[in-house]
Amino acid sequence: MAVFTMTMLFIGTIIGAGFATGAEIVTFFGNLRLPLWLIALLVGLTTFALIALSIALNHPTPRTICRPLNYLFVVLYFIVFTAMTAGVTQLAGVWMSLLSLIIACLVVQFGFDKMARFNTLVVISIVIVLFGVCFRALFIPVRPFVDYGDLPKGVMWAILYAGLNCMMLPELVAAAAPQHSKRTLYLAGLITATLIGLFVLLILHTVTVTETADVALPLLASSHHPATFAVILLAMLTSQYAALFAIIQKVNAIIPSVTKKPRTVLVSISGLAFISSFFGFNQILQWGYPVIGAIISCFLFLSWLISWGQRRLSRQSVHH
């Protein structure tokens, strides 16, 4: 049950507005002339690699980082939070956007355990409906032009995509560490990466079959069923409260005194995100997401490299 709960939490963090609408996947992989199964495999492998790095660096105790990096992460998490809010506004209007922010604030205020239980129910619904939306397209064959010369580019985009998707996982791993073993988290990470790779394959296939890659919200354009609309809204909500939770964790680390006024902090951050969201969902997606993916991927890899170097030096000093 612990593995299942953490898998749902990891997936809920990854499947946001861009993922569920297909826009994010098309932005990263739409121009690659590679077999869809190979793109999905690259995404699955790089996603698991970065999840494993997040676990290694934050379990059993989170790795401390310098204050400037904490500020940087607050900005990056805020961009994602703003993008999700902008996505709800674009899809369902201003009032629904405000309602989603209120729900996100309430979920975060519940605390990690209750948030995880609530998230499990929401993500189960998302996974079932998302598979149902893509299921019909599975029986329509696709033979896109393939050029394996795009493989290096595919690896690069998969790394950036995994970096974007895994950016908030360190905060979740740190919060889950007291209750869950490394084995539980690694297994949840493996299942998560497998499912994410599968859904990338399904969504790319569906968008290719329905020829909706050039539309702002490809998956919604490929299926006008009300369930598609509902699942996209739910996916946006999961990323909203995951991003807000990650922001709060970092803000508390930077300014411990704000823990005495949690509601004020939640309302202030949500209000600022609502105002910033009018910059536009697609603009944030196209310009902000690849940059965020690059920063997070580099940070996790360098953190692991430094940690490995410190352990190696420690062992050498013991032997001497």
Secondary structure, 3 states (H helix, E strand, C coil): CHHHHHHHHHHHHHCCHHHHHCHHHHHHHCCCCCCHHHHHHHHHHHHHHHHHHHHHHHCCCCCCCCHHHHHHHHHHHHHHHHHHHHHHHHHHCHHHHHHHHHHHHHHHHHCHHHHHHHHHHHHHHHHHHHHHHHHHHHHCCCCCCCCHHHHHHHHHHHHHHHHHHCCCHHHHHHHHCCCCCHHHHHHHHHHHHHHHHHHHHHHHHHHHHHCCCCCCCHHHHHCCCHHHHHHHHHHHHHHHHHHHHHHHHHHHHHCHHHHHCHHHHHHHHHHHHHHHHHHCHHHHHHHHHHHHHHHHHHHHHHHHHHHHHHHHHHHHHHHC
